[in-house]
Amino acid sequence: MNPEKLLEQLESTANFMRGMCFDPRIPNDTKEALQDRAQEIDEVVQKHLDT
């Protein structure tokens, strides 16, 4: 997999995780963890896009 495709997949995963936060069945602490991890993924993707 080329680096561009990998970054796209990471972005997609982060967006999926953010979307899960709208599911009322998921506990709030889990939603917070999902949001935190999605933010970490965003930071990694942005770092690699900037280089």
C-alpha positions in Angstrom: 0.0 0.0 0.0 1.4 3.4 -1.0 1.7 6.1 1.7 -1.1 8.2 0.2 -3.5 5.3 0.3 -2.4 4.6 3.9 -3.1 8.1 5.0 -6.5 8.0 3.3 -7.3 4.8 5.2 -6.2 6.4 8.5 -8.4 9.4 7.9 -11.3 7.2 7.1 -10.8 5.2 10.3 -10.7 8.4 12.3 -13.9 9.6 10.7 -15.6 6.3 11.4 -14.6 6.5 15.0 -16.0 10.0 15.3 -19.2 8.8 13.7 -19.5 6.1 16.4 -19.7 8.8 19.0 -23.2 9.6 17.8 -24.4 6.1 18.7 -26.4 6.4 22.0 -25.7 2.8 22.9 -22.0 3.6 23.4 -21.1 4.7 26.9 -19.7 8.3 27.3 -16.3 7.2 28.5 -15.9 5.0 25.4 -17.0 7.9 23.2 -14.4 10.1 24.8 -11.7 7.5 24.1 -12.8 7.2 20.5 -12.6 11.0 20.1 -9.2 11.1 21.7 -7.9 8.4 19.5 -9.4 9.9 16.4 -7.6 13.2 17.2 -4.3 11.3 17.6 -4.8 9.7 14.2 -5.6 13.2 12.7 -2.4 14.5 14.2 -0.3 11.7 12.7 -1.9 12.1 9.3 -1.4 15.9 9.3 2.2 15.5 10.4 2.9 13.3 7.4 1.0 15.5 5.0 3.1 18.5 6.1 6.3 16.7 5.2 
